[in-house]
Amino acid sequence: MTLIFRPAIVAAALLFTAALPSHHAQAESLAGSYLAASQANFENNYAASALYYTRALAADPDNLGLMQNVVLAYLSKGDAEKAVPIAAKMESLGANSQLAQLLLLTEAIRKENFADAAALFEKGASFSPLLDGLIRGWVDFGKGDMSAATAEFDEMRANNAMRVFSDYHRALMLAVVGDFEGSEKLLAGENGQPVRIGRGSLIAHIEVLSQLERNPDAIKVIEGAMNGSGDLEMLNLLQRLNAGETLPI
């Protein structure tokens, strides 16, 4: 089922309210609420947008397009809690909304309901090869199935474009279970090219080396990354490593 908001509803409400007096109040409410929500959304006033889209949905409760707008408005104003029930209804109605599915997936993982998260994928939820692979791997790990998680990351690794992501996340997974040697081997990369996906991967490598009692190597990684800069976080890590501290993961 494709999510399409029915703009004809608004047009009909505006053009034919006089001809349909018995439905005048409902049509006026739907049209007015939708237009007010659209204007609020245009002005980035997400609280007002959520309010008016919710009112429009009350007038047309089975409108999947309005449900999508309500979910997006609530998320935009940072109120995921109110968006979740609407997303759940969309999923139960077969809306096939990536937004609703991603919200439900996030909520399940947040609550550590990994079986529920896996069930969403089993029902056909899909976002992109990269995101699907990473989330599936961590969901399998959350379920306690290390073999399945490893298989997910290995499958991603076969794709050169996704290899750096699979190696990084697999390294994190190994660090979580205490396999620091395996984690460091992945983070060190191949042919002298360490795995780097932003700052997080750099810090992870430093911490894993420290856990392996290889503070001198961790210091070299920091010095190479700083290249003479005055990065305060790196300087703090450097000071702690020089003092002999084992950095926590």
SULZISUL-V993460 format. One record per helix or strand. SS is the DSSP state (a for helix, b for strand). FROM is the first residue (numbers start at 0). LEN is the number of residues. Records with the same first field share a line. If there is no record, write none. Layout:
SS: FROM-LEN / FROM-LEN
This chain:
a: 6-10 / 20-22 / 45-14 / 63-13 / 79-13 / 97-13 / 113-9 / 128-14 / 145-12 / 162-14 / 179-9 / 197-14 / 214-12 / 231-11
b: 189-1 / 192-1
